[in-house]
Structures are given as structure tokens and as C-alpha cells.
Amino acid sequence: MTGLDIFKLLPKTNCKKCGQATCLAFAMALANAKADVGQCPDMSDAAREALEAASAPQIALVKIGVGPNETQAGNETVLFRHDKCFVNPTSLAVSISDRSENPAGEALKANGLVFDRLGQMHGISLLAVQNHSGDPDVFSETVKAVTGKTSFPLILISGDPPAVEKALEIAGAKKPLVYAATEENYTVMTELARKYNVPLAVKGRDLDHLAGLAEKVSALGHKQLVLDSGARNVRQVLADQTQIRRQALRRFRPFGFPTIAFAVNSQDPLQAIIEAGVYIAKYAGIVVLPSADPEVVLPLITLRLNIFTDPQKPAAVDSRIYEIGSPGNSAPVLITSNFSLTYFCVASDVEASRVPAYVLPVDTDGVSVLTGWAAGKFTPEKITAMLKESGIEDKVTHRRVIIPGGVAVLSGKLQDLSGWEVIVGPVESSGIPAFLKRHWINPNIANTAPAKRMKIDQ
Ligand code: SF4
């Protein structure tokens, strides 16, 4: 909708309750996604409904699981990342068969699939329990064994409604994804999904059939859907995923849901990686993998990071105290920015020095020290707040802080504001090992700048 289209739906009283000077200004802000429909309290219900429908993402958001392990798919608005950004990274699911001799062991193995990258933890998001046995009791026992060993949300894969029902009696409260409603079972499956308020995958025979089936399930009142075109060879899955995304962005409602794809056709790990890689790139919301092998999962996580990282948002670490080694109360305190690359350079150089230390990355919105300083994000005020609020004053008995050499200009004001003695460190983080070894010898020795003598705390 254009700003003028939106304006026509507003009360036009210019009452300013929305925080804008006029209704027209509010309409323009809404059109540019800089305001929220709810900010105008006097809008009619019909206008609100029309505007909310127009501003809703073309692909619905579907949530699987509860609590901290909840995983989300959908909410995407573009075909290409450079048009804006992708929102929810493809969720990786590991398949566990109910014919497995040790499903609990496989769940435990999946728990270990967590990788640290630039300070953020990445891994799989779901476990897909498959009803290969065809036996509802075996399936529900497997679901029970898996849920006892992991907190990952589940995908319950069975075409048999009684088996799904038994599994939902065990795991329904954890909001699993039920896979799948088909032409043969969709009324019962939809009823079950509605009863337990869980998302439901819809599996078509081809795209036309999928569109019809998704409409039928929606008409039964269930809107938490995940789509599967039914294709299983890579070429056709790729074509279907692309077509579903294209049509969804054109607001073809039956395709306005995230998709699921299966890379379980081959036992060859390399083939599984290739297939899953294609589906991550184009445009699966969930990809089911054949196994929990790190050599399969790790390259896919790396690929996913490359595709779903928002290039407009620099990678940042949390702004908090990081302990390198086992620092004591006389260990050095180093300030840096929370740009991931900066932080990890500093952290690894501190580690290389073998001088246990505290590193405090100030929140600069993920930009480097010098950029942050130039942009007013790396200031004496922010560093002082970090020193006062992070808890570092309880961890060290001295009051000496080392700042990057590139921002030596901050030292005077920082010292005045914080009450800490400010020591100017090296300009490059590569100079940190030599700097700490040479200068952090005894904190009680008077500061004789530039070579301040401090104790090595180890
Ligand atoms: S609150 Fe609504 S009616 Fe009032 S100025 Fe804003 S848009 Fe117009």
C-alpha cells in the first residue's frame, strides 16, 4: 500500500495521538515501516484489519517448540538477500527412526551438535522422529525416549493419525510440528493439530495439489502450516521451493507459509550435504538431515551463516566481562569494542600473552574501536558505564584499565569520569602479548608512563 492508500483509511482528525503531527505523516511513516498500525487508537476495526493484512509478511511465521529452544520459520519478505535480508535461518532437523535400536542415544548425540562461531552458538534446531515401523506404540515409545533425552522441539513424522495422536499425548505440550496432512488424512490431521494447537505440515503430490490442499486445511481453521510439495529429487525440490517463494511473495495465499525439505535420500554424507545445501540456499524453512554427524552438520551451519547473515548488521559479541585464562583480582582489565572480529583478535592476543585477563567489549553496535570512536559510540561515558555496571569493580582490587592505543585521546576524560587510572595499550592488538608481558608486572609499582609496571597475574 502507498502512503496515500493508507491515508484514505485513517480517521483524518490530525489528533497527534500516534506521535505524528498529522494523519498524512503517520500514513507515510506506516508506508515506510517506521510506525505501527497500533499507534493510532482511533482507527476503525475494518481499517486496522486491512492495514494489518497488507503489512503482514507474505510468508507466515510458524513457531515450533516452546521456551528457549523454540524454533521459527517464515516471516520472509524477499527473494534475494540483497533486496533486504533473510529473517529466519533454515532450521536443521536430524532424523531419528522408530526402528533405531537406540533413539535416546541418537538424541544425546544430537545434543552435542553445537558449534561456537564468533561467540555465538549454532547447531541443529529440531529432531525428526520417523514412524518407519508403522506401529503407533513403537512410534510413541520412541518419541518418549527422545523427549527424555533432549529439549529440541520435535517433528512427528507419520502418515497415520492414530500414531500421531499417541505421540501428541506424550509430546503435544512441547508444540511439535506434525508431518504431514495429505489428501487422504487431512481432516483428521487438521483436527489433531487444532486440538493440540501445533503446527501442521501439508504434503502435496505436486505444486497444484499442494495449493489446493493448503487451502482446504486453512478452510478448516488451521493457519500454522508448513509446506512440502512432495518432490524428492533435488532438481524438482529446487524448482518447487523457488516457485513457492515467488508465488508467496506475490501474495498467493496458499503458498504463504514456510517450507520443509528432506535431504535423506542418500546415506552418502557428501550427497546429503549437497542436497541440504541446495535447500538451505533456496528456500527451505526446515531441512531434515539423515544423521547427527558433525561432518554433515558443520558445513551446513557455515553455509547457513553465510546466507542468512544480515550484511547490514555487523557481527557483535555481548557486551559483558570475558575472562581469558583464570584471572585473579590483580589481573589486567582491557577495554575494546564489541565488533566480533575486534573482540576475537583481542581475546586471542590476550590468550597468546599467557597473562590471565579480563576483556570488556563496550557496546558499539558491532563496529570497531576507531569507527565507534568516530561515530560517538566508543566514548569515555560508555566505557565508564561499562566499568561501573559490568561488575568488574568486584572482580579486581586495582583500578587500572587498558584502552586501545588508537583512542589514546580518550584517556584524560575517561580517567576523570571513571576514577580509574587509564593506561594506553598498543595500537594493534597484535602488540598485546608483548605489552602485557613487559608492563603488567606489579600493580603496586607507581605508574611511570609510558612503561607502566604491573604484575603478571598467573
Ligand atoms: S492517531 Fe490516528 S487520527 Fe490521530 S493523527 Fe495519528 S493517525 Fe491521525
Boltz pocket constraint, residues with backbone or C-beta under 6 A from the ligand:
constraints:
  - pocket:
      binder: B
      contacts: [[A, 10], [A, 11], [A, 12], [A, 13], [A, 14], [A, 15], [A, 16], [A, 17], [A, 18], [A, 19], [A, 20], [A, 21], [A, 22], [A, 23], [A, 24], [A, 26], [A, 27], [A, 39], [A, 40], [A, 41], [A, 42], [A, 43]]
      max_distance: 6.0
